[in-house]
């Protein structure tokens, strides 16, 4: 298996279908979830919805670069989203999250080793490989938060 396929599969594991590292993934935690649980606050923690939107924000922004666009995402805006106010809105967001994530993985699969090791937008951002691997690690970090917040919210149900 080539490197790009291995990296794409690692990305899919955390977002769409894996259980190797955390015994779960974003899709497993969020599919069929109630929007009211997703937007419910626990103390000063971010909501499940905000964390999922935050990860999708970066996936979408990096995917735009993969597709030949510019890097338009900024850390300062990575938690700024309109509120989710219905199950329909939540489901629409989740469907976009899954679709963009699979598109992201497919784009990674097509990258040569040279592309993976080339500069991502600007030298200050490192290589494509570094950004893809950072996306995987960042996703695991927030997946852990989602799992814990979900347990806190559902403990009395």
Backbone as CSV, one residue per row, in Angstrom:
resi,resn,N_x,N_y,N_z,CA_x,CA_y,CA_z,C_x,C_y,C_z
1,UNK,0.850,-1.176,0.000,0.000,0.000,0.000,0.899,1.244,0.000
2,UNK,0.593,2.207,-0.871,1.438,3.395,-0.935,1.125,4.359,0.215
3,UNK,1.999,5.332,0.401,1.877,6.245,1.538,0.584,7.053,1.512
4,UNK,0.192,7.533,0.338,-1.019,8.356,0.275,-2.262,7.552,0.660
5,UNK,-2.314,6.299,0.263,-3.447,5.447,0.644,-3.441,5.188,2.145
6,UNK,-2.270,4.949,2.709,-2.174,4.737,4.160,-2.646,5.970,4.932
7,UNK,-2.215,7.148,4.502,-2.611,8.380,5.191,-4.107,8.621,5.023
8,UNK,-4.625,8.404,3.823,-6.065,8.579,3.583,-6.878,7.638,4.465
9,UNK,-6.416,6.408,4.600,-7.128,5.448,5.450,-7.074,5.846,6.921
10,UNK,-5.950,6.408,7.364,-5.865,6.908,8.747,-6.859,8.042,8.960
11,UNK,-6.991,8.904,7.966,-7.962,9.990,8.056,-9.382,9.422,8.137
12,UNK,-9.694,8.467,7.262,-11.025,7.846,7.292,-11.296,7.197,8.652
13,UNK,-10.277,6.594,9.246,-10.458,5.923,10.539,-10.974,6.873,11.609
14,UNK,-10.436,8.054,11.704,-10.856,8.975,12.763,-12.198,9.630,12.454
15,UNK,-12.490,9.868,11.193,-13.722,10.579,10.861,-14.864,9.625,10.516
16,UNK,-14.616,8.641,9.678,-15.716,7.909,9.052,-15.938,6.471,9.501
17,UNK,-14.880,5.720,9.781,-15.151,4.287,9.927,-14.184,3.488,10.784
18,UNK,-13.280,4.113,11.465,-12.264,3.342,12.163,-12.544,3.101,13.628
19,UNK,-11.866,2.097,14.142,-11.916,1.816,15.582,-10.529,1.447,16.106
20,UNK,-9.511,1.553,15.278,-8.178,1.084,15.632,-7.578,1.856,16.799
21,UNK,-7.635,3.179,16.780,-6.980,3.998,17.798,-7.905,4.266,18.984
22,UNK,-9.067,4.806,18.726,-9.951,5.264,19.806,-11.159,4.360,20.023
23,UNK,-11.231,3.268,19.289,-12.362,2.352,19.363,-13.671,3.013,18.939
24,UNK,-13.563,4.151,18.247,-14.725,4.869,17.731,-14.237,5.872,16.698
25,UNK,-15.158,6.639,16.137,-14.829,7.673,15.165,-15.933,8.734,15.196
26,UNK,-15.740,9.825,14.490,-16.735,10.901,14.501,-18.102,10.405,14.040
27,UNK,-18.134,9.680,12.939,-19.422,9.241,12.398,-20.150,8.347,13.391
28,UNK,-19.423,7.426,14.002,-20.015,6.532,14.994,-20.608,7.328,16.160
29,UNK,-19.928,8.372,16.582,-20.392,9.175,17.713,-21.546,10.105,17.347
30,UNK,-21.610,10.554,16.086,-22.550,11.620,15.732,-23.739,11.192,14.884
31,UNK,-23.597,10.132,14.103,-24.714,9.719,13.260,-25.884,9.321,14.159
32,UNK,-27.052,9.661,13.795,-28.267,9.396,14.579,-28.295,10.127,15.920
33,UNK,-27.450,11.127,16.089,-27.454,11.863,17.357,-28.531,12.938,17.342
34,UNK,-29.039,13.233,18.512,-30.074,14.246,18.674,-29.429,15.632,18.667
35,UNK,-29.968,16.518,17.869,-29.396,17.858,17.743,-29.402,18.604,19.070
36,UNK,-30.386,18.317,19.917,-30.454,19.020,21.201,-29.325,18.580,22.135
37,UNK,-28.903,17.345,22.023,-27.721,16.892,22.774,-26.474,17.555,22.180
38,UNK,-26.418,17.622,20.859,-25.241,18.181,20.180,-25.004,19.652,20.520
39,UNK,-26.068,20.394,20.821,-25.898,21.832,21.099,-25.922,22.158,22.591
40,UNK,-26.083,21.143,23.418,-26.191,21.380,24.861,-24.820,21.660,25.474
41,UNK,-24.754,22.703,26.280,-23.509,23.098,26.948,-23.282,22.284,28.217
42,UNK,-22.029,21.984,28.471,-21.587,21.424,29.744,-20.557,22.409,30.277
43,UNK,-20.929,23.099,31.328,-20.047,24.106,31.925,-19.504,25.041,30.844
44,UNK,-18.198,25.235,30.831,-17.595,26.153,29.856,-17.047,25.425,28.624
45,UNK,-17.343,24.134,28.504,-16.832,23.351,27.376,-17.561,23.709,26.087
46,UNK,-16.900,23.502,24.972,-17.574,23.643,23.684,-18.624,22.548,23.563
47,UNK,-19.634,22.802,22.755,-20.653,21.783,22.524,-20.126,20.750,21.529
48,UNK,-20.790,19.620,21.485,-20.467,18.590,20.506,-20.593,19.164,19.101
49,UNK,-21.646,19.928,18.860,-21.848,20.528,17.539,-20.697,21.460,17.174
50,UNK,-20.292,22.313,18.097,-19.184,23.249,17.824,-17.892,22.497,17.515
51,UNK,-17.619,21.433,18.246,-16.401,20.658,18.005,-16.439,19.977,16.638
52,UNK,-17.587,19.424,16.279,-17.724,18.789,14.966,-17.602,19.830,13.851
53,UNK,-18.239,20.977,14.031,-18.157,22.041,13.029,-16.723,22.567,12.908
54,UNK,-16.038,22.651,14.021,-14.651,23.110,14.054,-13.763,22.189,13.209
55,UNK,-13.898,20.901,13.398,-13.105,19.951,12.612,-13.493,20.031,11.141
56,UNK,-14.787,20.113,10.864,-15.225,20.227,9.474,-14.695,21.504,8.830
57,UNK,-14.621,22.579,9.578,-14.099,23.855,9.076,-12.695,23.657,8.497
58,UNK,-11.853,22.950,9.226,-10.490,22.713,8.754,-10.457,21.726,7.588
59,UNK,-11.258,20.680,7.651,-11.316,19.726,6.538,-11.729,20.453,5.265
60,UNK,-12.777,21.242,5.363,-13.288,21.977,4.212,-12.258,22.964,3.671
61,UNK,-11.576,23.657,4.566,-10.573,24.629,4.142,-9.380,23.997,3.454
62,UNK,-8.916,22.878,3.988,-7.783,22.176,3.375,-8.222,21.529,2.065
63,UNK,-9.433,20.985,2.039,-9.968,20.393,0.815,-10.033,21.434,-0.299
64,UNK,-10.370,22.667,0.040,-10.400,23.733,-0.957,-9.024,23.902,-1.609
65,UNK,-7.974,23.822,-0.814,-6.606,23.898,-1.356,-6.330,22.679,-2.235
66,UNK,-6.717,21.493,-1.784,-6.521,20.277,-2.581,-7.163,20.422,-3.959
67,UNK,-8.284,21.138,-4.002,-9.034,21.298,-5.247,-8.580,22.505,-6.059
68,UNK,-7.442,23.091,-5.685,-6.879,24.187,-6.463,-7.246,25.574,-5.978
69,UNK,-8.003,25.656,-4.895,-8.407,26.956,-4.361,-7.388,27.521,-3.392
70,UNK,-7.754,28.632,-2.806,-6.862,29.300,-1.853,-7.130,28.804,-0.434
71,UNK,-6.197,29.112,0.449,-6.348,28.778,1.864,-7.056,29.950,2.534
72,UNK,-8.345,29.786,2.771,-9.179,30.880,3.275,-9.536,30.750,4.744
73,UNK,-9.141,29.664,5.388,-9.512,29.453,6.785,-8.550,30.191,7.706
74,UNK,-9.088,30.597,8.847,-8.291,31.295,9.855,-8.676,30.750,11.224
75,UNK,-7.663,30.501,12.048,-7.912,29.958,13.382,-8.926,30.790,14.156
76,UNK,-8.864,32.104,14.022,-9.743,32.980,14.801,-11.223,32.780,14.470
77,UNK,-11.520,32.185,13.317,-12.915,31.956,12.926,-13.332,30.493,13.045
78,UNK,-12.470,29.660,13.593,-12.692,28.212,13.544,-13.751,27.693,14.518
79,UNK,-14.331,28.587,15.310,-15.456,28.207,16.174,-16.665,29.114,15.942
80,UNK,-16.635,29.913,14.887,-17.725,30.852,14.594,-18.677,30.247,13.570
81,UNK,-19.804,29.764,14.052,-20.780,29.131,13.172,-22.175,29.589,13.561
82,UNK,-23.082,29.649,12.598,-24.468,29.943,12.967,-25.007,28.821,13.846
83,UNK,-25.899,29.138,14.754,-26.426,28.094,15.637,-27.220,27.041,14.862
84,UNK,-27.142,25.829,15.340,-27.979,24.752,14.808,-29.272,24.788,15.601
85,UNK,-30.386,24.880,14.886,-31.674,25.094,15.545,-32.703,24.020,15.249
86,UNK,-32.288,22.935,14.604,-33.236,21.852,14.329,-32.479,20.572,13.992
87,UNK,-33.188,19.462,14.069,-32.602,18.177,13.685,-32.240,18.197,12.205
88,UNK,-33.073,18.833,11.400,-32.792,18.911,9.962,-31.471,19.639,9.691
89,UNK,-31.243,20.757,10.366,-29.982,21.486,10.190,-28.792,20.630,10.632
90,UNK,-28.951,19.943,11.737,-27.883,19.082,12.246,-27.585,17.969,11.245
91,UNK,-28.628,17.319,10.734,-28.439,16.240,9.764,-27.791,16.746,8.475
92,UNK,-28.196,17.933,8.023,-27.581,18.516,6.825,-26.096,18.777,7.050
93,UNK,-25.773,19.321,8.218,-24.361,19.541,8.532,-23.606,18.214,8.527
94,UNK,-24.149,17.205,9.214,-23.457,15.912,9.291,-23.247,15.312,7.906
95,UNK,-24.244,15.385,7.044,-24.096,14.851,5.685,-22.981,15.568,4.930
96,UNK,-22.901,16.884,5.088,-21.827,17.658,4.456,-20.467,17.251,5.045
97,UNK,-20.432,17.045,6.358,-19.205,16.619,7.045,-18.717,15.289,6.468
98,UNK,-19.608,14.307,6.345,-19.215,12.986,5.834,-18.776,13.080,4.368
99,UNK,-19.525,13.830,3.567,-19.195,13.965,2.142,-17.846,14.646,1.951
100,UNK,-17.642,15.760,2.636,-16.365,16.473,2.518,-15.210,15.624,3.037
101,UNK,-15.456,14.849,4.075,-14.406,13.991,4.627,-14.006,12.901,3.642
102,UNK,-14.976,12.297,2.990,-14.653,11.274,1.991,-13.951,11.907,0.799
103,UNK,-14.390,13.095,0.379,-13.706,13.802,-0.709,-12.255,14.101,-0.327
104,UNK,-12.049,14.532,0.913,-10.709,14.810,1.432,-9.849,13.553,1.317
105,UNK,-10.367,12.431,1.797,-9.618,11.169,1.765,-9.305,10.751,0.330
106,UNK,-10.260,10.892,-0.570,-10.027,10.532,-1.969,-8.930,11.395,-2.595
107,UNK,-8.941,12.684,-2.268,-7.901,13.580,-2.793,-6.528,13.166,-2.249
108,UNK,-6.464,12.822,-0.975,-5.187,12.390,-0.391,-4.697,11.131,-1.096
109,UNK,-5.595,10.194,-1.363,-5.219,8.932,-2.021,-4.544,9.145,-3.368
110,UNK,-4.889,10.219,-4.045,-4.335,10.462,-5.383,-2.989,11.180,-5.353
111,UNK,-2.534,11.582,-4.177,-1.289,12.352,-4.087,-0.065,11.448,-4.200
112,UNK,0.868,11.910,-4.991,2.159,11.217,-5.089,2.986,11.546,-3.846
113,UNK,4.046,10.782,-3.636,4.961,11.088,-2.533,5.537,12.491,-2.696
114,UNK,5.810,12.873,-3.939,6.344,14.215,-4.195,5.342,15.286,-3.768
115,UNK,4.070,15.066,-4.077,3.033,16.028,-3.685,2.927,16.086,-2.164
116,UNK,2.911,14.928,-1.509,2.824,14.896,-0.047,3.958,15.686,0.597
117,UNK,5.126,15.649,-0.020,6.299,16.314,0.548,6.518,17.722,0.002
118,UNK,5.588,18.218,-0.803,5.722,19.573,-1.343,5.101,20.592,-0.391
119,UNK,5.444,21.841,-0.601,4.991,22.942,0.256,3.481,23.105,0.144
120,UNK,2.832,23.213,1.288,1.391,23.446,1.366,1.162,24.956,1.424
121,UNK,0.765,25.549,0.324,0.426,26.967,0.180,1.641,27.885,0.380
122,UNK,2.274,27.803,1.519,3.402,28.677,1.870,4.326,27.870,2.780
123,UNK,5.613,28.114,2.681,6.574,27.344,3.480,6.273,27.376,4.974
124,UNK,5.684,28.476,5.458,5.396,28.571,6.892,4.384,27.518,7.349
125,UNK,3.621,26.942,6.412,2.634,25.912,6.752,3.180,24.495,6.608
126,UNK,4.406,24.360,6.159,4.978,23.031,6.008,4.510,22.347,4.736
127,UNK,4.466,21.027,4.782,4.133,20.230,3.596,2.676,19.771,3.625
128,UNK,2.238,19.251,2.493,0.906,18.646,2.435,0.807,17.530,3.471
129,UNK,1.843,16.677,3.543,1.838,15.564,4.498,1.662,16.080,5.927
130,UNK,2.410,17.095,6.283,2.336,17.641,7.646,0.922,18.132,7.961
131,UNK,0.290,18.798,7.011,-1.051,19.317,7.236,-2.096,18.211,7.307
132,UNK,-1.936,17.192,6.498,-2.872,16.061,6.544,-2.720,15.317,7.871
133,UNK,-1.489,15.065,8.267,-1.266,14.373,9.540,-1.726,15.225,10.720
134,UNK,-1.543,16.530,10.645,-2.045,17.421,11.698,-3.567,17.367,11.759
135,UNK,-4.213,17.255,10.600,-5.675,17.158,10.573,-6.129,15.878,11.273
136,UNK,-5.422,14.796,11.060,-5.742,13.526,11.718,-5.571,13.659,13.231
137,UNK,-4.442,14.194,13.654,-4.169,14.338,15.092,-5.143,15.305,15.755
138,UNK,-5.422,16.410,15.095,-6.379,17.390,15.605,-7.759,16.744,15.757
139,UNK,-8.125,15.924,14.796,-9.424,15.244,14.840,-9.506,14.274,16.013
140,UNK,-8.448,13.520,16.262,-8.465,12.618,17.418,-8.592,13.394,18.724
141,UNK,-7.918,14.515,18.820,-7.994,15.355,20.022,-9.449,15.742,20.311
142,UNK,-10.138,16.244,19.285,-11.519,16.679,19.499,-12.495,15.508,19.563
143,UNK,-12.186,14.389,18.928,-13.017,13.193,19.080,-13.044,12.773,20.541
144,UNK,-11.908,12.799,21.194,-11.864,12.470,22.621,-12.740,13.394,23.439
145,UNK,-12.728,14.672,23.122,-13.589,15.622,23.831,-15.060,15.294,23.598
146,UNK,-15.410,14.993,22.355,-16.805,14.668,22.033,-17.264,13.444,22.811
147,UNK,-16.441,12.427,22.865,-16.797,11.204,23.602,-17.056,11.531,25.070
148,UNK,-16.174,12.307,25.681,-16.341,12.656,27.100,-17.561,13.535,27.339
149,UNK,-17.763,14.535,26.498,-18.926,15.421,26.658,-20.210,14.629,26.477
150,UNK,-20.241,13.760,25.494,-21.426,12.928,25.259,-21.729,12.060,26.481
151,UNK,-20.697,11.475,27.080,-20.901,10.674,28.294,-21.456,11.532,29.422
152,UNK,-20.948,12.734,29.567,-21.434,13.635,30.619,-22.906,13.988,30.392
153,UNK,-23.275,14.228,29.148,-24.651,14.618,28.834,-25.630,13.458,28.963
154,UNK,-25.174,12.262,28.670,-26.078,11.104,28.663,-26.063,10.307,29.960
155,UNK,-25.258,10.701,30.929,-25.116,9.904,32.153,-26.417,9.761,32.935
156,UNK,-27.302,10.732,32.834,-28.548,10.686,33.598,-29.734,10.187,32.783
157,UNK,-29.482,9.772,31.567,-30.606,9.319,30.731,-30.773,7.822,30.780
